[in-house]
Amino acid sequence: MNTGKHKRNFWLGNAVLTVAMLMLIFMGQLSDALGIWAAVLWGVLAAVGVGLVMSDKSGEPPAPD
């Protein structure tokens, strides 16, 4: 089992992606309040979250178990 520690960016990215997921659940109410900007905000949050998670990747693959 790979027990390597993740960096701060990984956890921050997961938090941002969680907020983006919650936005999708409430997208109806958000679009009523913000209009098209709700979708734009969701897209930005999703892109930032994925970028943060992917920035945590190291160059080498993990060793086999």
C-alpha positions in Angstrom: 0.0 0.0 0.0 1.3 3.5 -0.9 1.5 5.5 2.4 3.2 8.6 0.9 2.0 11.9 2.3 0.3 14.4 0.1 1.3 18.0 -0.1 -0.9 21.0 1.0 -1.9 21.7 -2.6 -3.6 18.2 -2.9 -5.8 18.8 0.1 -6.5 22.4 -0.9 -7.5 21.2 -4.4 -9.8 18.6 -2.9 -11.5 21.3 -0.7 -12.0 23.5 -3.8 -13.5 20.5 -5.7 -15.8 19.8 -2.8 -17.1 23.4 -3.0 -17.5 23.0 -6.8 -19.5 19.8 -6.2 -21.8 21.5 -3.7 -22.3 24.3 -6.2 -23.6 21.7 -8.7 -26.1 20.5 -6.1 -27.4 24.0 -5.6 -26.9 25.2 -9.2 -30.6 25.9 -9.7 -30.7 28.4 -6.8 -27.3 29.8 -7.7 -28.3 30.4 -11.4 -31.5 32.2 -10.2 -29.3 34.5 -8.1 -26.2 34.9 -10.3 -27.4 34.0 -13.8 -24.7 32.8 -16.1 -22.0 33.8 -13.6 -22.9 30.7 -11.5 -21.7 28.4 -14.3 -18.7 30.6 -14.9 -17.8 30.5 -11.2 -18.3 26.7 -11.2 -16.0 26.3 -14.2 -13.3 28.4 -12.5 -13.5 26.5 -9.2 -13.3 23.1 -11.0 -10.3 24.2 -13.1 -8.5 25.6 -10.0 -9.3 22.4 -8.0 -8.0 20.1 -10.7 -4.9 22.2 -11.2 -4.1 22.1 -7.5 -4.6 18.3 -7.3 -2.5 17.7 -10.4 0.3 20.0 -9.2 0.9 17.5 -6.3 2.0 14.7 -8.7 5.6 13.8 -8.5 7.6 12.9 -11.6 8.2 9.3 -10.7 5.5 6.6 -10.5 5.2 4.8 -7.1 7.2 1.7 -6.5 5.3 -1.6 -6.8 4.2 -3.3 -3.6 
